[in-house]
């Protein structure tokens, strides 16, 4: 029951974060540089999709450019991948 409660808490926090990203209240590059604990297992692809004006095609193009697999989690990014992704997101 404790694991179920923890999973529900993580899902609701991620959903709120995605709403904040969509509304522009939370910058994506801050999350990429220092992701909170509940985002460590979130897919980078899903997080980027929540950013306004970013659809599947643009997100796939960005991930391909940074040599990041669409199934990569935020906690699994290397420093190089994280740096390239942040630099790209700040330019756009």
Phi and psi in radians as a Rosetta constraint file:
Dihedral C 1 N 2 CA 2 C 2 CIRCULARHARMONIC -1.144 0.35
Dihedral N 2 CA 2 C 2 N 3 CIRCULARHARMONIC -0.704 0.35
Dihedral C 2 N 3 CA 3 C 3 CIRCULARHARMONIC -1.150 0.35
Dihedral N 3 CA 3 C 3 N 4 CIRCULARHARMONIC -0.677 0.35
Dihedral C 3 N 4 CA 4 C 4 CIRCULARHARMONIC -1.118 0.35
Dihedral N 4 CA 4 C 4 N 5 CIRCULARHARMONIC -0.742 0.35
Dihedral C 4 N 5 CA 5 C 5 CIRCULARHARMONIC -1.116 0.35
Dihedral N 5 CA 5 C 5 N 6 CIRCULARHARMONIC -0.721 0.35
Dihedral C 5 N 6 CA 6 C 6 CIRCULARHARMONIC -1.129 0.35
Dihedral N 6 CA 6 C 6 N 7 CIRCULARHARMONIC -0.737 0.35
Dihedral C 6 N 7 CA 7 C 7 CIRCULARHARMONIC -1.123 0.35
Dihedral N 7 CA 7 C 7 N 8 CIRCULARHARMONIC -0.714 0.35
Dihedral C 7 N 8 CA 8 C 8 CIRCULARHARMONIC -1.130 0.35
Dihedral N 8 CA 8 C 8 N 9 CIRCULARHARMONIC -0.682 0.35
Dihedral C 8 N 9 CA 9 C 9 CIRCULARHARMONIC -1.110 0.35
Dihedral N 9 CA 9 C 9 N 10 CIRCULARHARMONIC -0.770 0.35
Dihedral C 9 N 10 CA 10 C 10 CIRCULARHARMONIC -1.102 0.35
Dihedral N 10 CA 10 C 10 N 11 CIRCULARHARMONIC -0.767 0.35
Dihedral C 10 N 11 CA 11 C 11 CIRCULARHARMONIC -1.074 0.35
Dihedral N 11 CA 11 C 11 N 12 CIRCULARHARMONIC -0.738 0.35
Dihedral C 11 N 12 CA 12 C 12 CIRCULARHARMONIC -1.227 0.35
Dihedral N 12 CA 12 C 12 N 13 CIRCULARHARMONIC -0.635 0.35
Dihedral C 12 N 13 CA 13 C 13 CIRCULARHARMONIC -1.178 0.35
Dihedral N 13 CA 13 C 13 N 14 CIRCULARHARMONIC -0.686 0.35
Dihedral C 13 N 14 CA 14 C 14 CIRCULARHARMONIC -1.148 0.35
Dihedral N 14 CA 14 C 14 N 15 CIRCULARHARMONIC -0.704 0.35
Dihedral C 14 N 15 CA 15 C 15 CIRCULARHARMONIC -1.091 0.35
Dihedral N 15 CA 15 C 15 N 16 CIRCULARHARMONIC -0.738 0.35
Dihedral C 15 N 16 CA 16 C 16 CIRCULARHARMONIC -1.124 0.35
Dihedral N 16 CA 16 C 16 N 17 CIRCULARHARMONIC -0.708 0.35
Dihedral C 16 N 17 CA 17 C 17 CIRCULARHARMONIC -1.092 0.35
Dihedral N 17 CA 17 C 17 N 18 CIRCULARHARMONIC -0.738 0.35
Dihedral C 17 N 18 CA 18 C 18 CIRCULARHARMONIC -1.107 0.35
Dihedral N 18 CA 18 C 18 N 19 CIRCULARHARMONIC -0.664 0.35
Dihedral C 18 N 19 CA 19 C 19 CIRCULARHARMONIC -1.129 0.35
Dihedral N 19 CA 19 C 19 N 20 CIRCULARHARMONIC -0.695 0.35
Dihedral C 19 N 20 CA 20 C 20 CIRCULARHARMONIC -1.131 0.35
Dihedral N 20 CA 20 C 20 N 21 CIRCULARHARMONIC -0.700 0.35
Dihedral C 20 N 21 CA 21 C 21 CIRCULARHARMONIC -1.105 0.35
Dihedral N 21 CA 21 C 21 N 22 CIRCULARHARMONIC -0.802 0.35
Dihedral C 21 N 22 CA 22 C 22 CIRCULARHARMONIC -1.070 0.35
Dihedral N 22 CA 22 C 22 N 23 CIRCULARHARMONIC -0.639 0.35
Dihedral C 22 N 23 CA 23 C 23 CIRCULARHARMONIC -1.456 0.35
Dihedral N 23 CA 23 C 23 N 24 CIRCULARHARMONIC -0.160 0.35
Dihedral C 23 N 24 CA 24 C 24 CIRCULARHARMONIC 1.473 0.35
Dihedral N 24 CA 24 C 24 N 25 CIRCULARHARMONIC 0.207 0.35
Dihedral C 24 N 25 CA 25 C 25 CIRCULARHARMONIC -1.437 0.35
Dihedral N 25 CA 25 C 25 N 26 CIRCULARHARMONIC -0.295 0.35
Dihedral C 25 N 26 CA 26 C 26 CIRCULARHARMONIC -2.259 0.35
Dihedral N 26 CA 26 C 26 N 27 CIRCULARHARMONIC 2.084 0.35
Dihedral C 26 N 27 CA 27 C 27 CIRCULARHARMONIC -1.297 0.35
Dihedral N 27 CA 27 C 27 N 28 CIRCULARHARMONIC 2.386 0.35
Dihedral C 27 N 28 CA 28 C 28 CIRCULARHARMONIC -1.169 0.35
Dihedral N 28 CA 28 C 28 N 29 CIRCULARHARMONIC -0.627 0.35
Dihedral C 28 N 29 CA 29 C 29 CIRCULARHARMONIC -1.137 0.35
Dihedral N 29 CA 29 C 29 N 30 CIRCULARHARMONIC -0.522 0.35
Dihedral C 29 N 30 CA 30 C 30 CIRCULARHARMONIC -1.136 0.35
Dihedral N 30 CA 30 C 30 N 31 CIRCULARHARMONIC -0.704 0.35
Dihedral C 30 N 31 CA 31 C 31 CIRCULARHARMONIC -1.195 0.35
Dihedral N 31 CA 31 C 31 N 32 CIRCULARHARMONIC -0.617 0.35
Dihedral C 31 N 32 CA 32 C 32 CIRCULARHARMONIC -1.218 0.35
Dihedral N 32 CA 32 C 32 N 33 CIRCULARHARMONIC -0.649 0.35
Dihedral C 32 N 33 CA 33 C 33 CIRCULARHARMONIC -1.271 0.35
Dihedral N 33 CA 33 C 33 N 34 CIRCULARHARMONIC -0.753 0.35
Dihedral C 33 N 34 CA 34 C 34 CIRCULARHARMONIC -2.409 0.35
Dihedral N 34 CA 34 C 34 N 35 CIRCULARHARMONIC 1.372 0.35
Dihedral C 34 N 35 CA 35 C 35 CIRCULARHARMONIC -1.237 0.35
Dihedral N 35 CA 35 C 35 N 36 CIRCULARHARMONIC 2.385 0.35
Dihedral C 35 N 36 CA 36 C 36 CIRCULARHARMONIC -1.134 0.35
Dihedral N 36 CA 36 C 36 N 37 CIRCULARHARMONIC 2.862 0.35
Dihedral C 36 N 37 CA 37 C 37 CIRCULARHARMONIC -0.959 0.35
Dihedral N 37 CA 37 C 37 N 38 CIRCULARHARMONIC -0.728 0.35
Dihedral C 37 N 38 CA 38 C 38 CIRCULARHARMONIC -1.249 0.35
Dihedral N 38 CA 38 C 38 N 39 CIRCULARHARMONIC -0.139 0.35
Dihedral C 38 N 39 CA 39 C 39 CIRCULARHARMONIC -1.774 0.35
Dihedral N 39 CA 39 C 39 N 40 CIRCULARHARMONIC -0.057 0.35
Dihedral C 39 N 40 CA 40 C 40 CIRCULARHARMONIC -1.015 0.35
Dihedral N 40 CA 40 C 40 N 41 CIRCULARHARMONIC -0.609 0.35
Dihedral C 40 N 41 CA 41 C 41 CIRCULARHARMONIC -1.736 0.35
Dihedral N 41 CA 41 C 41 N 42 CIRCULARHARMONIC 0.120 0.35
Dihedral C 41 N 42 CA 42 C 42 CIRCULARHARMONIC -1.368 0.35
Dihedral N 42 CA 42 C 42 N 43 CIRCULARHARMONIC 2.531 0.35
Dihedral C 42 N 43 CA 43 C 43 CIRCULARHARMONIC -1.295 0.35
Dihedral N 43 CA 43 C 43 N 44 CIRCULARHARMONIC 2.367 0.35
Dihedral C 43 N 44 CA 44 C 44 CIRCULARHARMONIC -1.065 0.35
Dihedral N 44 CA 44 C 44 N 45 CIRCULARHARMONIC -0.714 0.35
Dihedral C 44 N 45 CA 45 C 45 CIRCULARHARMONIC -0.971 0.35
Dihedral N 45 CA 45 C 45 N 46 CIRCULARHARMONIC -0.852 0.35
Dihedral C 45 N 46 CA 46 C 46 CIRCULARHARMONIC -1.116 0.35
Dihedral N 46 CA 46 C 46 N 47 CIRCULARHARMONIC -0.655 0.35
Dihedral C 46 N 47 CA 47 C 47 CIRCULARHARMONIC -1.182 0.35
Dihedral N 47 CA 47 C 47 N 48 CIRCULARHARMONIC -0.742 0.35
Dihedral C 47 N 48 CA 48 C 48 CIRCULARHARMONIC -1.183 0.35
Dihedral N 48 CA 48 C 48 N 49 CIRCULARHARMONIC -0.533 0.35
Dihedral C 48 N 49 CA 49 C 49 CIRCULARHARMONIC -1.115 0.35
Dihedral N 49 CA 49 C 49 N 50 CIRCULARHARMONIC -0.437 0.35
Dihedral C 49 N 50 CA 50 C 50 CIRCULARHARMONIC -1.350 0.35
Dihedral N 50 CA 50 C 50 N 51 CIRCULARHARMONIC -0.227 0.35
Dihedral C 50 N 51 CA 51 C 51 CIRCULARHARMONIC -1.320 0.35
Dihedral N 51 CA 51 C 51 N 52 CIRCULARHARMONIC 2.344 0.35
Dihedral C 51 N 52 CA 52 C 52 CIRCULARHARMONIC -0.996 0.35
Dihedral N 52 CA 52 C 52 N 53 CIRCULARHARMONIC 2.474 0.35
Dihedral C 52 N 53 CA 53 C 53 CIRCULARHARMONIC 1.230 0.35
Dihedral N 53 CA 53 C 53 N 54 CIRCULARHARMONIC 0.265 0.35
Dihedral C 53 N 54 CA 54 C 54 CIRCULARHARMONIC -2.045 0.35
Dihedral N 54 CA 54 C 54 N 55 CIRCULARHARMONIC 2.003 0.35
Dihedral C 54 N 55 CA 55 C 55 CIRCULARHARMONIC -1.890 0.35
Dihedral N 55 CA 55 C 55 N 56 CIRCULARHARMONIC -3.013 0.35
Dihedral C 55 N 56 CA 56 C 56 CIRCULARHARMONIC -1.050 0.35
Dihedral N 56 CA 56 C 56 N 57 CIRCULARHARMONIC -0.735 0.35
Dihedral C 56 N 57 CA 57 C 57 CIRCULARHARMONIC -1.144 0.35
Dihedral N 57 CA 57 C 57 N 58 CIRCULARHARMONIC -0.833 0.35
Dihedral C 57 N 58 CA 58 C 58 CIRCULARHARMONIC -1.150 0.35
Dihedral N 58 CA 58 C 58 N 59 CIRCULARHARMONIC -0.710 0.35
Dihedral C 58 N 59 CA 59 C 59 CIRCULARHARMONIC -1.142 0.35
Dihedral N 59 CA 59 C 59 N 60 CIRCULARHARMONIC -0.752 0.35
Dihedral C 59 N 60 CA 60 C 60 CIRCULARHARMONIC -1.079 0.35
Dihedral N 60 CA 60 C 60 N 61 CIRCULARHARMONIC -0.687 0.35
Dihedral C 60 N 61 CA 61 C 61 CIRCULARHARMONIC -1.115 0.35
Dihedral N 61 CA 61 C 61 N 62 CIRCULARHARMONIC -0.765 0.35
Dihedral C 61 N 62 CA 62 C 62 CIRCULARHARMONIC -1.108 0.35
Dihedral N 62 CA 62 C 62 N 63 CIRCULARHARMONIC -0.807 0.35
Dihedral C 62 N 63 CA 63 C 63 CIRCULARHARMONIC -1.117 0.35
Dihedral N 63 CA 63 C 63 N 64 CIRCULARHARMONIC -0.696 0.35
Dihedral C 63 N 64 CA 64 C 64 CIRCULARHARMONIC -1.114 0.35
Dihedral N 64 CA 64 C 64 N 65 CIRCULARHARMONIC -0.733 0.35
Dihedral C 64 N 65 CA 65 C 65 CIRCULARHARMONIC -1.087 0.35
Dihedral N 65 CA 65 C 65 N 66 CIRCULARHARMONIC -0.645 0.35
Dihedral C 65 N 66 CA 66 C 66 CIRCULARHARMONIC -1.554 0.35
Dihedral N 66 CA 66 C 66 N 67 CIRCULARHARMONIC 0.029 0.35
Dihedral C 66 N 67 CA 67 C 67 CIRCULARHARMONIC 1.001 0.35
Dihedral N 67 CA 67 C 67 N 68 CIRCULARHARMONIC 0.899 0.35
Dihedral C 67 N 68 CA 68 C 68 CIRCULARHARMONIC -2.096 0.35
Dihedral N 68 CA 68 C 68 N 69 CIRCULARHARMONIC 2.288 0.35
Dihedral C 68 N 69 CA 69 C 69 CIRCULARHARMONIC -1.201 0.35
Dihedral N 69 CA 69 C 69 N 70 CIRCULARHARMONIC 2.466 0.35
Dihedral C 69 N 70 CA 70 C 70 CIRCULARHARMONIC -1.061 0.35
Dihedral N 70 CA 70 C 70 N 71 CIRCULARHARMONIC -0.375 0.35
Dihedral C 70 N 71 CA 71 C 71 CIRCULARHARMONIC -1.601 0.35
Dihedral N 71 CA 71 C 71 N 72 CIRCULARHARMONIC 0.051 0.35
Dihedral C 71 N 72 CA 72 C 72 CIRCULARHARMONIC -1.186 0.35
Dihedral N 72 CA 72 C 72 N 73 CIRCULARHARMONIC 2.423 0.35
Dihedral C 72 N 73 CA 73 C 73 CIRCULARHARMONIC -1.571 0.35
Dihedral N 73 CA 73 C 73 N 74 CIRCULARHARMONIC 2.803 0.35
Dihedral C 73 N 74 CA 74 C 74 CIRCULARHARMONIC -1.095 0.35
Dihedral N 74 CA 74 C 74 N 75 CIRCULARHARMONIC -0.676 0.35
Dihedral C 74 N 75 CA 75 C 75 CIRCULARHARMONIC -1.262 0.35
Dihedral N 75 CA 75 C 75 N 76 CIRCULARHARMONIC -0.328 0.35
Dihedral C 75 N 76 CA 76 C 76 CIRCULARHARMONIC -1.609 0.35
Dihedral N 76 CA 76 C 76 N 77 CIRCULARHARMONIC 0.040 0.35
Dihedral C 76 N 77 CA 77 C 77 CIRCULARHARMONIC -1.269 0.35
Dihedral N 77 CA 77 C 77 N 78 CIRCULARHARMONIC 2.432 0.35
Dihedral C 77 N 78 CA 78 C 78 CIRCULARHARMONIC -1.384 0.35
Dihedral N 78 CA 78 C 78 N 79 CIRCULARHARMONIC 2.946 0.35
Dihedral C 78 N 79 CA 79 C 79 CIRCULARHARMONIC -1.100 0.35
Dihedral N 79 CA 79 C 79 N 80 CIRCULARHARMONIC -0.670 0.35
Dihedral C 79 N 80 CA 80 C 80 CIRCULARHARMONIC -1.093 0.35
Dihedral N 80 CA 80 C 80 N 81 CIRCULARHARMONIC -0.835 0.35
Dihedral C 80 N 81 CA 81 C 81 CIRCULARHARMONIC -1.087 0.35
Dihedral N 81 CA 81 C 81 N 82 CIRCULARHARMONIC -0.771 0.35
Dihedral C 81 N 82 CA 82 C 82 CIRCULARHARMONIC -1.076 0.35
Dihedral N 82 CA 82 C 82 N 83 CIRCULARHARMONIC -0.777 0.35
Dihedral C 82 N 83 CA 83 C 83 CIRCULARHARMONIC -1.118 0.35
Dihedral N 83 CA 83 C 83 N 84 CIRCULARHARMONIC -0.784 0.35
Dihedral C 83 N 84 CA 84 C 84 CIRCULARHARMONIC -1.120 0.35
Dihedral N 84 CA 84 C 84 N 85 CIRCULARHARMONIC -0.729 0.35
Dihedral C 84 N 85 CA 85 C 85 CIRCULARHARMONIC -1.145 0.35
Dihedral N 85 CA 85 C 85 N 86 CIRCULARHARMONIC -0.748 0.35
Dihedral C 85 N 86 CA 86 C 86 CIRCULARHARMONIC -1.116 0.35
Dihedral N 86 CA 86 C 86 N 87 CIRCULARHARMONIC -0.759 0.35
Dihedral C 86 N 87 CA 87 C 87 CIRCULARHARMONIC -1.090 0.35
Dihedral N 87 CA 87 C 87 N 88 CIRCULARHARMONIC -0.717 0.35
Dihedral C 87 N 88 CA 88 C 88 CIRCULARHARMONIC -1.157 0.35
Dihedral N 88 CA 88 C 88 N 89 CIRCULARHARMONIC -0.742 0.35
Dihedral C 88 N 89 CA 89 C 89 CIRCULARHARMONIC -1.228 0.35
Dihedral N 89 CA 89 C 89 N 90 CIRCULARHARMONIC -0.546 0.35
Dihedral C 89 N 90 CA 90 C 90 CIRCULARHARMONIC -1.244 0.35
Dihedral N 90 CA 90 C 90 N 91 CIRCULARHARMONIC -0.546 0.35
Dihedral C 90 N 91 CA 91 C 91 CIRCULARHARMONIC -1.276 0.35
Dihedral N 91 CA 91 C 91 N 92 CIRCULARHARMONIC -0.498 0.35
